[in-house]
Amino acid sequence: EITELVSNLSAQLLRLALLQARARLDTATLVPVDLGPERALQIAREHRLDWMNARAALVDSWREIEIAANRLRSGLDLTFSGDLGTVGDNPVKFRGANGRLRVGLAFDAPLTRLIERNDYRAALIAYQRARRDYMAFEDRLHQGLRDLIRSIQLAQLNFEVRRAAVFVAITRVDVAQLNLERAPK
């Protein structure tokens, strides 16, 4: 009689454990991630600091072109110079007739600026390189986000498959327990 009671108690504990496992299985949930690659890219574009730095580097290389282009411009300078002399040995007795005034124009043509032209071309090349680097950075980030979203979706599917496998295992244990409890024929 004691063995039968222990056996019944053991069966009840097993049923209770299976019921608890089913309850835990039903309460385990994942927050669904429903985010497309384009939306993820837009969020990253707005909030990622490395992306902001890459854009800033591209803008800086564009500004270098402007600076080099400004050095190629011709210049026209108007110059004034003069002096005012004193009369005799008196250092404070100024006279307009003793003074001179010079006015001149200085024109700097862009034809002779070989170094500046080379700097301008180098700035153009650097900008194109920075532009390609920025596009490659964007492409790598986009690919990484797509891979991450795919792996999240795969993990969600694997979670549901494993949940179903655990449910099947619980059901098998339950069926096996019922088969053991049946009287032999």
PAPAFI-445750 format. One line per 4 residues: number of its first residue (from 0); their letters; for each residue x, y, z negated of C-alpha. Coordinates in nm, 3 decimals. Each point is the difference from the previous one (the first is absolute). Example, Ala and Ser with C-alpha at 12.3 -4.5 7.8 and 13.67 -1.06 7.14 Angstrom:
2
0 = AS = 1.230 -0.450 -0.780 ~ 0.137 0.344 0.066
This chain:
185
0 = EITE = 0.000 0.000 0.000 ~ 0.288 0.236 -0.076 ~ 0.162 -0.076 0.333 ~ -0.327 0.079 0.175
4 = LVSN = -0.026 0.330 -0.187 ~ 0.360 0.087 0.085 ~ -0.066 -0.095 0.361 ~ -0.313 0.220 0.011
8 = LSAQ = 0.188 0.284 -0.166 ~ 0.281 -0.038 0.253 ~ -0.251 0.004 0.287 ~ -0.171 0.308 -0.141
12 = LLRL = 0.336 0.178 -0.039 ~ 0.089 -0.087 0.359 ~ -0.334 0.134 0.122 ~ 0.053 0.312 -0.204
16 = ALLQ = 0.351 0.044 0.143 ~ -0.134 -0.047 0.353 ~ -0.277 0.249 -0.068 ~ 0.255 0.248 -0.133
20 = ARAR = 0.221 -0.056 0.307 ~ -0.299 0.064 0.230 ~ -0.088 0.317 -0.188 ~ 0.357 0.126 0.022
24 = LDTA = 0.009 -0.090 0.366 ~ -0.315 0.201 0.067 ~ 0.120 0.304 -0.195 ~ 0.338 0.020 0.174
28 = TLVP = -0.042 0.255 0.278 ~ 0.222 0.204 0.222 ~ -0.062 0.359 0.091 ~ -0.042 -0.012 0.376
32 = VDLG = 0.247 0.210 0.194 ~ -0.187 0.122 0.304 ~ 0.253 0.237 0.150 ~ 0.087 0.015 0.365
36 = PERA = 0.353 0.063 0.126 ~ -0.091 0.342 0.142 ~ -0.148 0.120 -0.328 ~ 0.300 -0.137 -0.191
40 = LQIA = 0.229 0.187 0.238 ~ -0.194 0.321 -0.052 ~ 0.022 -0.035 -0.378 ~ 0.373 -0.071 0.023
44 = REHR = 0.050 0.300 0.229 ~ -0.161 0.226 -0.257 ~ 0.161 -0.135 -0.318 ~ 0.334 -0.171 0.069
48 = LDWM = 0.296 0.217 -0.092 ~ 0.241 -0.179 0.232 ~ -0.234 0.076 0.289 ~ -0.011 0.366 -0.099
52 = NARA = 0.380 0.006 -0.011 ~ 0.021 -0.157 0.346 ~ -0.236 0.266 0.138 ~ 0.203 0.272 -0.167
56 = ALVD = 0.321 -0.136 0.154 ~ -0.163 0.012 0.343 ~ -0.113 0.359 -0.054 ~ 0.349 0.093 -0.118
60 = SWRE = 0.154 -0.136 0.318 ~ -0.254 0.203 0.199 ~ 0.105 0.312 -0.191 ~ 0.363 -0.074 0.085
64 = IEIA = -0.099 0.029 0.368 ~ -0.149 0.343 -0.067 ~ 0.312 0.112 -0.182 ~ 0.226 -0.119 0.281
68 = ANRL = -0.227 0.164 0.258 ~ 0.019 0.330 -0.187 ~ 0.378 -0.010 0.022 ~ -0.028 -0.022 0.380
72 = RSGL = -0.192 0.323 0.034 ~ 0.175 0.307 0.130 ~ 0.058 0.284 -0.237 ~ -0.007 0.373 0.049
76 = DLTF = 0.141 0.201 -0.288 ~ -0.013 0.377 -0.033 ~ 0.299 0.130 -0.194 ~ 0.047 0.336 -0.168
80 = SGDL = 0.318 0.109 -0.166 ~ 0.139 0.333 -0.102 ~ 0.210 0.198 -0.238 ~ -0.011 0.347 -0.146
84 = GTVG = 0.323 0.189 -0.059 ~ 0.088 0.270 -0.252 ~ 0.159 0.340 0.059 ~ 0.347 0.058 -0.132
88 = DNPV = 0.114 -0.163 -0.320 ~ -0.340 0.029 -0.170 ~ -0.148 -0.351 -0.029 ~ -0.359 0.124 -0.044
92 = KFRG = -0.019 0.258 0.277 ~ -0.169 -0.189 0.284 ~ -0.057 0.149 0.339 ~ -0.212 -0.142 0.281
96 = ANGR = 0.249 0.110 0.264 ~ 0.263 -0.225 -0.155 ~ -0.220 -0.311 0.024 ~ -0.045 -0.262 0.270
100 = LRVG = -0.297 -0.220 0.089 ~ 0.020 -0.308 0.219 ~ -0.297 -0.188 0.142 ~ 0.033 -0.328 0.189
104 = LAFD = -0.175 -0.310 0.128 ~ 0.137 -0.351 -0.044 ~ -0.155 -0.266 0.227 ~ 0.068 -0.367 -0.067
108 = APLT = -0.103 -0.214 0.299 ~ -0.095 -0.365 -0.050 ~ 0.211 -0.106 0.298 ~ 0.315 -0.050 -0.201
112 = RLIE = -0.144 -0.205 -0.283 ~ 0.128 -0.349 0.066 ~ 0.012 -0.099 -0.368 ~ -0.354 0.128 -0.059
116 = RNDY = -0.128 -0.188 0.307 ~ 0.161 -0.318 -0.126 ~ -0.152 0.056 -0.344 ~ -0.341 0.051 0.161
120 = RAAL = 0.030 -0.323 0.198 ~ 0.118 -0.184 -0.310 ~ -0.303 0.134 -0.189 ~ -0.231 -0.123 0.277
124 = IAYQ = 0.160 -0.344 -0.010 ~ -0.019 -0.009 -0.381 ~ -0.368 0.094 0.016 ~ -0.077 -0.280 0.245
128 = RARR = 0.189 -0.244 -0.221 ~ -0.190 0.121 -0.307 ~ -0.326 -0.029 0.192 ~ 0.074 -0.360 0.098
132 = DYMA = 0.102 -0.080 -0.359 ~ -0.325 0.149 -0.126 ~ -0.205 -0.204 0.246 ~ 0.189 -0.316 -0.097
136 = FEDR = -0.063 0.081 -0.368 ~ -0.371 0.042 0.072 ~ -0.012 -0.327 0.194 ~ 0.181 -0.192 -0.276
140 = LHQG = -0.236 0.142 -0.260 ~ -0.306 -0.080 0.209 ~ 0.121 -0.357 0.056 ~ 0.075 -0.040 -0.369
144 = LRDL = -0.346 0.122 -0.097 ~ -0.166 -0.235 0.249 ~ 0.204 -0.292 -0.137 ~ -0.088 0.096 -0.356
148 = IRSI = -0.372 0.020 0.078 ~ 0.014 -0.336 0.176 ~ 0.177 -0.161 -0.295 ~ -0.259 0.148 -0.239
152 = QLAQ = -0.282 -0.141 0.213 ~ 0.177 -0.337 0.016 ~ 0.043 0.001 -0.377 ~ -0.371 0.072 -0.042
156 = LNFE = -0.088 -0.291 0.228 ~ 0.244 -0.229 -0.180 ~ -0.155 0.102 -0.332 ~ -0.348 -0.095 0.121
160 = VRRA = 0.127 -0.331 0.145 ~ 0.170 -0.085 -0.327 ~ -0.310 0.097 -0.193 ~ -0.201 -0.244 0.215
164 = AVFV = 0.266 -0.269 -0.057 ~ -0.020 0.048 -0.377 ~ -0.381 -0.017 0.018 ~ 0.025 -0.327 0.194
168 = AITR = 0.248 -0.136 -0.257 ~ -0.232 0.092 -0.286 ~ -0.290 -0.169 0.179 ~ 0.211 -0.314 0.058
172 = VDVA = 0.092 -0.019 -0.368 ~ -0.367 0.046 -0.089 ~ -0.106 -0.277 0.241 ~ 0.275 -0.229 -0.129
176 = QLNL = -0.117 0.061 -0.358 ~ -0.358 -0.082 0.096 ~ 0.117 -0.320 0.170 ~ 0.188 -0.101 -0.313
180 = ERAP = -0.304 0.062 -0.218 ~ -0.226 -0.220 0.212 ~ -0.049 -0.345 -0.126 ~ 0.182 -0.263 0.201
184 = K = -0.224 -0.218 0.218
